[in-house]
């Protein structure tokens, strides 16, 4: 007996059955999912099935008289773990199977014969794969190999690269029916934040908002599409500085309202939530959180003909294009910072944690510096999968090489993964880099990393989730 169990959300009892596999149908029931199995096909073993050790299963005695299973007591391991206690009603099309079959993650006792072995792995609130066998072997069947059901995904992200990856992730989730209801929480870097013209600017948060909200300037990867710069031109005419950081007229609107709300005592988390509503992120199942509500600004210690001095990260990155050799980075205000509301819980309660190809030093690295974030990642039960920001030893975009040099780290995928070694479980690298990457504890997979368009980004995100699934069930 081979079954795939998945929830059928927002369905009304009595609606048409949903085809999951040949001869296996899901019909919404009052209290969950009713599986209808064609008994003539019970011996058919699809090619994609994987045999797994039968000792992982619950042994459920089957009552021939009542045609119902006798519910076993869960093992100690099942009770102490996040045991899945879901039920699926079985009904044979010809009345051969009927009753309730409990799915446990753990062990049980054997009474009577014949017996049914079953196991359910779950992510969040939804079952992933159900194995059931009447043959003494435990086999797995699902709607598609290597896919997860709807789940809670948490990502740590910076600006352009992270935003494009996460837009691809949302596209991938929406294209995959059993993933479409997944929740995505993004913890955004605020170390790039800067005050300009009396306004508070949050470049990475804004890039995430505009990209996921469909308003990004695709050519630049930052700023608004169809932008004009009349306001900054007028400021220049007045001699206002700095002029090396370009703000568009539409972009100014974001900074004005953010600064107004912050001035009224509203937290950055609440301000970001209001801005996300304007861009309809919650409607997409996306929650954007700043890493902290406390003001944190990354500064760069440089040395030039004027001697050693500290400048704001944006001046080093935008004005000087990272050409001034950096001595070190200082996250000013981090000593007083605490994680923003929801940040640590988003990591602890996640089913999967992703590290997009953001800058490992001044984006993800700054987020990791927020008290509690790194510890939460170390303690998370979720697999943590990262995507290398390098191809052939060079950054895909930006100045990650200069940032790595400043902290004394080689510009290689292995060295970047070493920055996450204490919590990283999986690492996606460029195909050409894979032969040179050897990590002590994280699984490595090679594939094309260039996000040339939204489809390529969706494929990359799908590969990250596939790796997470492999790690989750390993």
Buried (B, 14 or more C-beta within 10 A) or exposed (E): BBBBBBBBEEBEEEEEBBEBBEBBBBBBBEEBBBBBBBBEBBEEBEEEBEEBEBEBBBBBBBEEEEBBBBBBEBBEEBEEEEBBBBBBBBBBBEEEBEBEBBBBBBBBEEEEEEBBBBBBBBBBEBBBBBBBBBBEBBBBBBBEEBBBBBBBBBBBBBBBBBBBBBBBBBBBBBEBBBBEBBBBBBBBBBBBBBEBBEBBBBBBBBBBBBBBBEBBBEEEBBBBBEBEBEBBEEBEEEEEEEEEBEBBBBBBEBBBBBBEBBEEEBBBBBBBBEBBEEBEBEEBBBBBBBBBBBBBBBBBBBEEEEEEEBBBBBBBBBBBEBEBEBBEBBBBBBEEBEBBBBBBEBBBBBBBBBBBBBBBBBBBBBBBBBBEBBBBBEEBEBBBBBBBBBBEBEBBBBBBBBBBBBBEBEBBBBBBBBBBEEBBBBBBBBEEBBEEBEBEEBBBBBBBBEBEEBEBBBBBBBBBBBBBBBBBBE
